[in-house]
Structure formats: structure tokens, C-alpha cells
Amino acid sequence: MSHESGRGVDSLFGVWARAVRRRHRAILGLTLAAVPLALFFTVRSLGVDTDTSNMVADDLEWRRSERALRDAFPDLDAELIVVIEAHTPGVADRAAARLASELRRDTARFDAVYRLDGGPFFDRYGLLFRSTARIDSLATRIETAAPVLAALAERPTFAGLASGLRTLDADPDRASPGDAAAFLGLLAGSTLAALENRPSDVPWSALFDGRPPTPRERRQTLAIRPRLGFSNEVPGKAAMEAVRLAAASAGLIERHGVSLWLTGSVAVEAEELDTAVADVSQAGLLAAAFVAVILFLALRSVRLIGASLLTLTAGLVFTSAFAAAAIGELNLISVAFAVLYVGLGIDYALHVCLRYRRYVADDVPGDEAIDRAVAEVGPSLGLSALTTAACFYAFVPTDFTGVAELGIIGGTGMLISFLVTITVLPAALTTLRSAAPPPFPRGLPWLAGIVSRRRPWILCLAAAATLVAIPLASGATFDDDPMNLRDPDAESVVIYRRLLADSIAKPITISLSSTPERLEALVPSIEALSEVQGTRRLGDFIPSDQAAKLARLRALEPVLPRPHEARPFEASALEGLATLRAELTRLRWRGTSDVRTVATQLDRLLGAWSRRAPDDDQAAARRARALEASMFGGLDPHLRRLWGTIEADPVTIWSVPADIRRRWVGRSGQRRLEITPRGELLDVGSLRDFVDAVRSVAPDAAGDAVTQVETGRVAARAFRDALATAGVVTLLLLLLVTRSPKTAVLVVGPLAAAAIWTVALTTGLSMPFNFANVIALPLLIGIGVDNGIHMVDQSRSKPERALASSTSRAVLFASLTTIASFGNLAFARHTGTATMGRLLTIGMSCVLLGTLVVLPALLAVRRGASR
């Protein structure tokens, strides 16, 4: 009878195994009773905190500034941004007004609704924020178009337009052919849209501005502050659904020419959670299937598979209960502990089961096989648990709370896994007795032969690959932009990036809260920075040069028509359309060349539209009336806004509405300064330069830009320090337990090489580290150290058979289960999850190569040197 190790069963772990076997029914009964209780406690007690602001330590300077800003201006916190776009500015403005009115009535879900670039204040005073030159140009165009505008103001119909066009001949001094052509062109565009079944409202702002509306002018933005809860739910999801329902009830749909999107921190985080949960659920099902297949290939025994899964489940549930008791709430990083636990916890069970299976195949009695397996594997499992726990605990002292909590849970989970493996697993194996499984090959003899014959080449190639990889690995970067982790096709992310690319609408800014005197003193220094595009404060809501602008607008009173509240009844829109086409025919022969061209085009389009009229006269009349209303119905709001500005008093600080003032004047009277970046915000480097430049002038600056940049720095520093600490602590533990520097180097050397290969490959594949995939590093370090410990421990008894033992098979299949568990995450929609899956697949492949190829070659060299 051959045995793989000379360790006796009288060791501490052997004694423990015998004690467990003698009480196997009690232990298994207690476990089966404790698991449901622990699971019930976990479900009742363990929450999920999805507020990303809680993932960084509170005592950092920039965090204090951030809290002070939130306390002073609570209306800026946790906003849901609604972006509305339409084919004309007027349609977008009316859509935003309707939606804002609907949402303000829903006080159960929304604390506040703000129109960032519209509303009564801007309706009344918006013109005064234009330059004096633009005001003068607008006034000139109104004076030129006054006859046509007067006719349409009195009768906004086809017949009224025909009457207005006749004034082009009656008063040639005031009628500009160029303006007439442009006006008719707008009507032609509206008619073409109607022919193509698109919204056909006339963009009257183009007539007044003398140019087509820009995309920015066709967009309106609402900032909504929903009522949120951050525990055991997706915060903001109910608010997002309420916004979409309100938009639908208000008729804000694509068919009516209105597009609506949701973005902002609330929408981004809600969609991220939904995507991540869907990805993990799908990956979990695939992983379960793959792991089941690999466990069957590794163990070839339903009994052993059942015992392993029971052990894994018990350890995971007990670790979850610990997290509920010690932490209380998981964050968006520590929620990954279950995935990490499965990847590491199954390894321990595999090592025990494969060693036990080997003894049973050698006709060792079942009870003795259990004792020997635990006695021989126990010490290496214990050391592996300590080193892996140390890797996790290294994150605890960092300022990155999100990963520090993961360190507490993960480190303790490894110790729990070890205790459960050497307790529950032997009890389960004793209870679930069955016939001996069929024999299978010892270890990996085919690989052992290759390593034995080619070890000089293997070590030379490994050294060369490491030397080549070092320069490439040194170029590794950390992507601290959280938006790069999200699903790039998610609505909130697409709109966020569209706003980032907009030269005006900057969704990322810096805010500075201070006294009015200090802000005024800082503004010149801040605006002088090359990284700053501009600043905005409450005073910017008071237009400059108001007297001159109002005087020029008030000069329009004699010629600007007023909207008519009561209008004469029009007998038929069809009759009015015929009258208009007759007037257009006259212009085709008597107008200027520009007017003739556009009048001909408009007449042909109206003719084509008329030929599509239904046979039913009433239906045809309703259709004509609908086109008439869409073409001329938007004129009244423009005229009302013009008259509202003309009759308004100059703007003062007290003219600014309270909802706007609350965003610029804090609870204690402090003022807010908003600073806008000049650089391309899609470039993280530009954003970092912007933050550094502003904080060099105002160290207490806060806001989204500061939070993003500084959180990235905290995370990068935390991971760098923790990994360095983990490396040192792991090496010290190896030296302390093995009392052999050579053994420690043998374990760490191939792992270090595998780490360099992994980083080099990720750099070559343009896959930077980020908040999500860097979580995989403790797993890779833990598995690498565990594998090395097991292989070195096995080589002590029979060095020449390290690859021909059950240990090598356990290392191989444990690594394959990890790859199977996480590899399918590489295809997730959530970019962060996908990069974690890719990094784990690459890293595990490198670790496996180092453990099963490079390390055995080193062991063979050491064996040869010791002879």
C-alpha cells in the first residue's frame, strides 16, 4: 500500500479528524440546523448600501469639503437629470414645462424639480442674457417681418398667412425678400415633415434669431431630487419609472417629436445595479453548470461532490452571517465577497477530497483515509488560509472604505472556510458512506514527464518572458473614471457622454462654497487658469447692460403685434389652404428670385400634401386644421415672451426665483461658485488637471469633478499600498511557518513571475486596472500562494512526484473551477464586471502556468542541487 506522504495521523490535524468522525452525526446535524438560521439572520440583517459616496473614509480633507457643500446646498445632492430634445426649441420648452408641472405634483417621490435652462424666469428675462448686438439684430428682423407677423397674430391660419404675404407688395420698403424667403423656407420644411409623418411645428425661433436652432437650443434639462433609500433596493428606480410614466401621460413621446432621456448620478447608479445584477445572475447559472462539470471530472463521485458543495455552502452562509453582524451593510465592492469566496473556498475542499480519494483507491479503510487526508493536507490548508486572509486584511487600514470592508469579510471568510473544511467536510464524508469511486490517474504524470525532460528550457523561457514583460508591465495604468465601468450602451451613460462632448453643457463641474467677499476675490484667479472655461454664480442671473437692451426692445412696441385672445372663426382650413396656394402662385411669378424659388417649393409640397387627403371631407378638414395648428400654433408663445420682456422691469437679485436661489445661496447665507472645465472631459487626464488647478487656488473646492478624481486617487493608493503590504505579510508568514527562506522564495517566486506576466498581458491588451477588476488581485494572490504552498508541501515527502500526486490534480481543478466561475463574466454588459472576468481568466492562466510548470522545474533543480 503506497501513501503520498509520510505524515502520521497522530498529528494535531489527525487527532482533530478522528474527533470529528466520532461526532460526525452531531456535527452534521448542528451544521444543517445552523445554516438555515444563519441564512435567515443574514437575509434579515445584511443590507446593501448603494450610495457610492460612503465608499471613501470620511476624515479626508476633500470629503469634509464635499459634506460641507452637501449640507449647505442639499438641492444639489443625488440628482436625476432629465434631458428633453425636440425638433424645435418651442416644442422642447413646452414639453419641459408640462413634465415639470406633472412631477411637482408627485410630492411622494420628488422633493424638488428644477428647470436648469427654462421656466417662467427665463421666459420673461431670457432675451436680456443675449448680447446687445444680438438684441439689435433681433429687433431689426422683427421690424422687417412686422406686417406678416401682424396678419398671423390676428389669424394664425393659412388664410392669415396669405393675407400677410400680400403685404410684401403693399409695403416694399419694410418687406425684405431675404427674410420672406427664409420665412417661406421654414413653412416648406414644416410641410415636408408633415408629408413624412414627422412633427411639423415651425421653429419660430429661427425666424427671430436669423439662423436655424442649435442642438443646445432644442434641448431642455430638468434636475430632479427624488426621495431615495439606500438599503436593500435600487435607489432611484421608482423615481425613474415615475418620470417615464409622467412623460407618457404628458404626451412626450417620439411620435410627437419629443425625445426624453434620464441621466445623472441617480440614473447611472440605478442602471449600473440593474445591469450588474443581470450579468451576475446569468454568469452564476453558467458558472454553476461549468463548476459542476469540473467537480465531476475532478472527483468522479456524487458523494464527494455533495460533501464539497455542502462545505462550500455552509462556509459561504457563515461568512455572510459574519458580514451581517460585523459590517451590517455591503457596498458596491464588498458585495463581490461571495464570488471571491466561492473561487477560494472550493479549493480547500478539493484538496481534502482528492487526497482522501487517492487513499481509498489504494485500499486504505474509509475512516483512516479521512484521518490521513486531513492530517496531511491540514497544515498546508491552514497556512494557505492565513496567507490569503493576510492578503485581504491588508486592505483594512486603507482610506478606501469600500475595499476595506471587503478585506474584513474576505479575510475572515478564508479562516471560516478553513475551519468548516476540516470540520464539516470530514463529518460529511463519514456520514455519506458509499462504494469506492473508480480509479483514475495519479496526479498529472504527462506534465511531470514534460517538466522533468525540459526543465532547463522551461526556466530559461520563464526568465526570458519575465524580463520581456517587466517593461510592458511598468506601463500599467489605473482608470479612475467610474463611467468607464458602466455598460456603454446604457441610456444614462450614452446621454452623459453626449453632454460631456457638448461645449456648453458640462455635467461635471467644481463648486466652491464660501462668503460672497471671498468668492469675488477668488474669481479672477480661477478664471485666469488655462484649465477653466468659466465660472457661474448668483450674480450671473442679473443680465448686463439691461437699460440699453430694454430700450431697444421697447422701441418695438408700435410694430410688434400682440397675441389675440379672441380670433375670428375660420370657416375651413381647406379654403384657407387654397387661398394660400393662390398667393404662392402669384409670388412664383412676381416675387424676387429667392422668393420665387421658395414659394414654388412650398406650393408643390402643399399640393403633394393635399393630394394625400382622405375622401371623407370632415376627415380632410380635420387633417388640414391639424397641419395649420402645428405650423402656426407656436407663434403665440414667442410673441408672449417678447411682450413679457418688453414690459418687464430690470432684473435684480430679488427677481431670481427661490428655487434658483437655493442652488446658489446656502442655508447659512454662503454663496456657491460653479467652475466649468475647458478641456475635453472624455479625457480623464484633462479632468485631473482641471481639479488640481482649481484646488491649487481653492483647496476647499468640491463637487462631482473633485469626487471622481480624488476617489480614483484614494482607490489607486489603497490598492497599491494593500498589495505591497499583502506581499510583505505573506512572505513573513511563509518564513515564520516554514522557517525556510528557500521554501518562501520557491512559493513567492513563480507567483511574482505570474503577476508580472498578468500585468504585462493586460497592458498589451489595453485593459487598465479599475475599481472593479482590481478586486480580483487578492483572489489571484491568494490562489497563487495557496497553490505554491500545496506543491512545496507535497514535494517535501516525495519531491520527484510533486506533479504525479493528488495535490497537482487539486491545484489544476481548483484553478479550473475559478476560471469557470469568473471567466464567463468577460462577456458581461457591465464593463467593470467584464474586465474583472478577463483579468481573472488571464491571471489564473498565468498563476496555473507558474504553479504547475515553473514551480515543479524549480523544485527539481533544488532537488538536484541538494544531492
Summary of the structure (lengths in Angstrom):
residues: 867
radius of gyration: 36.6
end to end distance: 27.3
largest distance: 119.2
contacts: 3027
relative contact order: 0.14
helix: 69%
strand: 6%
